[in-house]
Amino acid sequence: MKKMEAIILVVSRPGTEEKVYEKLKDHPNVKEIYRVYGEYDLILRVEVNDIEELDKFHDGVLRQTREIELTETLIASTYGLKED
């Protein structure tokens, strides 16, 4: 079964970007994490089995991270990198 991917845009409290990065970088659902400039502080690429697992990650991980002020979740559709 193909995994579901989502891109999550994260706004953290000012000055806490590194703390959020450290809390999320080793989570098994987080496949990539980038610190970025602009409106958002971090971009996550997460992989989950289904929408229920995405709900658990969102509610159980992101909402429990006090340093996160706001997230925007984009569920990936049909495009992506081609596998070799």
Wavefront OBJ file of the C-alpha trace (Angstrom):
o trace
v 0.000 0.000 0.000
v 1.341 3.396 -0.970
v 1.981 5.811 1.870
v 0.301 9.185 2.055
v 2.507 12.279 2.079
v 1.827 15.705 3.494
v 3.785 18.928 3.561
v 3.329 20.801 6.826
v 4.211 24.477 7.090
v 5.061 25.489 10.654
v 5.160 28.832 12.438
v 6.946 28.651 15.773
v 7.169 31.137 18.585
v 9.978 33.624 17.895
v 13.369 32.188 18.778
v 12.168 28.585 19.204
v 12.797 27.252 15.697
v 15.803 25.180 16.776
v 13.865 23.667 19.676
v 10.999 22.661 17.376
v 13.490 21.210 14.887
v 15.146 19.118 17.610
v 11.788 17.804 18.838
v 10.573 16.769 15.388
v 13.671 15.695 13.431
v 13.798 12.105 14.711
v 10.069 11.384 14.631
v 9.466 8.347 12.376
v 6.774 10.117 10.309
v 9.031 13.097 9.550
v 10.986 12.307 6.386
v 12.409 15.788 5.756
v 12.536 18.974 7.781
v 13.828 22.350 6.656
v 14.309 25.641 8.429
v 13.217 28.356 6.009
v 12.946 32.132 5.750
v 9.676 33.948 5.248
v 6.189 33.550 6.636
v 6.880 30.016 7.897
v 9.791 28.854 10.051
v 9.923 25.150 9.194
v 8.674 22.892 6.421
v 8.071 19.210 7.161
v 7.514 16.381 4.720
v 5.706 13.619 6.560
v 4.692 10.120 5.499
v 1.730 8.324 7.026
v -0.333 5.263 6.176
v -3.688 7.062 6.113
v -5.596 10.134 7.233
v -6.098 8.676 10.717
v -2.331 8.437 11.205
v -1.978 12.028 9.965
v -4.599 13.068 12.547
v -2.608 11.310 15.287
v 0.617 13.026 14.207
v -1.079 16.407 14.026
v -2.951 16.136 17.324
v -0.471 14.042 19.279
v 2.783 15.618 18.128
v 2.313 19.044 16.570
v -0.410 20.312 18.901
v 1.553 19.029 21.903
v 4.649 21.022 20.904
v 4.164 24.260 22.851
v 6.607 26.185 20.692
v 4.425 25.745 17.590
v 1.966 28.588 17.058
v 0.444 27.622 13.706
v 0.549 24.879 11.097
v -0.800 24.526 7.593
v -1.047 21.010 6.199
v -0.944 20.338 2.474
v -1.829 16.780 1.487
v 0.217 15.655 -1.511
v -1.707 14.624 -4.597
v -0.350 12.855 -7.671
v 2.947 14.614 -8.379
v 6.323 13.970 -6.841
v 9.814 12.839 -7.609
v 10.081 9.877 -9.904
v 11.710 6.842 -8.369
v 14.747 5.375 -10.173
l 1 2 3 4 5 6 7 8 9 10 11 12 13 14 15 16 17 18 19 20 21 22 23 24 25 26 27 28 29 30 31 32 33 34 35 36 37 38 39 40 41 42 43 44 45 46 47 48 49 50 51 52 53 54 55 56 57 58 59 60 61 62 63 64 65 66 67 68 69 70 71 72 73 74 75 76 77 78 79 80 81 82 83 84
